[in-house]
Amino acid sequence: MADRLKKWLHEYLGEVVYGGIDGCVTTFAVVAGSEGAGLGTEVVIILGCANLIADGFSMSVGAYLSSKSEKARYSKERQNEYWEIENKRESEVDEVREIFSELGFEGNLLENVVDKITENEDRWVDVMMKHELELVREKKTSFAIGLNTFISFCFFGLIPLTIYLFDLFQNLDVELFPISAGMTAAAFLVIGWSKSYVTHTSKLRGIVETILLGTAAALLAYGAGDALEQWLL
């Protein structure tokens, strides 16, 4: 079980991180805006859950369609490369020679490399896709990318609402918003730490950027909710 979870995180860490960031930020913004407007627990839960499902679905569809588009582009460019090899062979050979010349190959070694690559069209196309067009085939399915984005969005997006759900059934005698803010900050910390592995930046930078993003969204939403509450009610 642990190995499967580790493999899943390794394959879909990008979707988990970016789905989690968006889920946490948007849901906490709804909570903050509702708090600023002085709305009750029931309204916070209704607005939060509606936002969670709608935005989560929208983001997952966007991730799915983006993946499909990238795969279609890769397929089209790959077909173009086969056509160019068939119809413009000499210029394509020169391109291979130029690519490996820039990588430091020269003389007989360069010509041997060029000959080896161009003797097989599939290998040739693979080289052109990677070194000329800088395109890599996506191994993950578009459906899995969209699904994991949705799961991560909903999982992390539910965190700001958790204390309000407890209050709905237990009628807690505590200030809900500070607890929600604390739980959200902890979630941002985890997401920001994970984000550093995706973006290859420092862990501290990933954490600080994520927390600042969430804080900015919360302040804007709280201010908007407070202003509208005073204006409309």
N, C-alpha and C positions, 0 to 999 in steps of 0.2 A: 504493500500500500504506500509506504513512504517513498519507495523508488518510483512508483507511478506518479505520485504527486510532484516529486522532484523533476521528473521528465516533463510533466505538463507545464510546470513553472518555467523550465528552461525554454520550452518551445513557444509559450504564449506569454512570456513576461511583459513584452511590449503592450499587448492587448490588456493585460491585467493592470499595468501601471496607468496607461492613459484612460482606460475605462474607469478605473478607480478614482483618478484625479477629477475627471469630469463629473462622476457621480457624487463624490463628496462635496465638491464646490457648488454644484447647482442645487443639490438638496439642502445644504446648509444655508445657501442664499435664500431659499424659500423659507426656511425656519427663521432666519434673521429678519427677513422682511415681515413675516407674520408677527414676530415678537415686537418689531418696531411699530406695527399697526395695532398692537394690543389684542390680537386675536386669541381665541381659546384653544385648548388642546385638540379638540375635535377638528377644528378648522385647519390647524397646523398639519394634522395627520392626513386629512383629505387632500390638501394642496400638495403636501410633500409626496404622498403616494402617487397621486396623479402625475406629478412631475417626474417621479422616479420611473414609472412605466413608460410614459410618453417620450421623455428625453432618452431613456435607455434604449428604447426600440429605435428611435431616430438615429442615435449614434451607432448602434449595431448595424442598421441598414446601410448607413454611410460607409462603415468599415467594410461591409460585404461588397458593396458596389465599387468601392475604391480598389479592393483586391481583384474583383472581376475585371475592371478596366486595365489594371496593371498586367494581368495575365493575358488579356486580349492584345495589349500592346506588345508584350514579349513575343507572343505567337506571330503577330504580324511582322515584327522586325526580323524574327528568325526566318520566316518565309522569304523576306526581302534579301536576306544574306544568301540563301540558297540560290535565288534568282541571279544575284550579282556574281556569284561564283560560276554559274552556268554561262552567263552572258558577258561578263566583264572580268574574265579570269585573270588576265595579266595585271590589271589595276588592283585586283584584290590580293594577288601575290605580293605586289609592291607594298600594299598596306600592311600585310603580315611582316614583311621585311622591315618596314619603318617602325612598327610596334616593338619588335625585338631588338632593333638597333638602339632605340631609346632606352631599352632595359639594360644595355651594356654589351649585347652580343655583337661580334664583328668577325670579318674574315670568313674562313671556311666553317667555323662553328655556327655563325649566323646562317650561312647558306644551308648547312645540314639541318638546322632547326626549322627553317622555312620549308625545306623539302619534306621533312617528316610531318609537319602540320598539314601541308597542302595535299598530301597523298591520300588523306581521308576526309571526305566532305563534312561528316558529322563533327569530327574533331576540329576541323577548320572553322565551322560555324560557331562552335562553342567558344573558340578563342576570340573570334570577332565580337560575339555578344558580350563577352566579359571585358575585353581590353579596348575595343573600339567604342561600343555603345554603353559600356558599364552597366549592363543589365544582367541580373541573376534570376534564374527561375525560382518562383515562390513554391515551396514544397507544401506549405499548409493549405488546406482547402479554404475557399472563401467562406463557406458556411461555418467552419470551425472558428475562423477569425471573427465573424460577426457574432456567433454564439458566445464566445469567451469574452468579447467586449461587453455584451449585454449582461452576462453573469457578474462580471467584475463591477460594472456600473451599478447594478442593483445591490450587490453585497456591500460595497463601500458607501453607496448612497443611502443605505438604510441606517447607517450608524448615527447620523444626526437626529434621526427620528426615534431611535430606540427608547430613550428616556420618556418621550411623549407617549409611546405605546404602553410602557409600564404604568405611566400616570393614568392612562385611560382605564386600565383594569384595577389598579391598586390605589388610585387617588392619593398620590404621594404628597406629603406636606413639605415640599422642597422647591427651591427655585430651579425650574427646568432648564432655562436657557444656558446658564453657566455650565451646567453638567453636560448639556449637548455640545457646547463649545469645547469643553475639555476633551470629550470623547472624539470629536472631530479633529482636534489638534493632534491627538494620539494617532488617529488614522492617517493624517497628513504626514506625520513623522515616518510611519511605516512605508507609505507610498513614496515619499521623497527619498528615503533610503534605498528603496527598490529602483527608483527612477535612475539613480546613479549608475546602475548596472546596464541600463538600456542606453543612456546617453554617454556613458563612459566619462562622466564628470565626477568631481569629488562628492562624497556622501554628504558632507556639511552643506555644500552648495545645493544639492538636490533637495535636502530637507528644508533649508531656508527659503528657496524659491517656491516650493509647494505651499509652505505655511503662509508666506506673504501673499501668494495668489488667493488662497482661501480667505485670509483676513481682509484683503481688499474687496473681494466679492461680498463678504458678510457685511462690511461697513457700508458699502453702496446700497445693498438690499435693505439693511436696517434703516438707513437714512431715508430711502425712498418710501418704505413702509410707514415710518413715523410722519413724514411730510404729508403723505396721502391721508393718513388717519386724521391729522389735524385739519386738513382741507375739506375732506368729505364727510367726516363724522362729527 
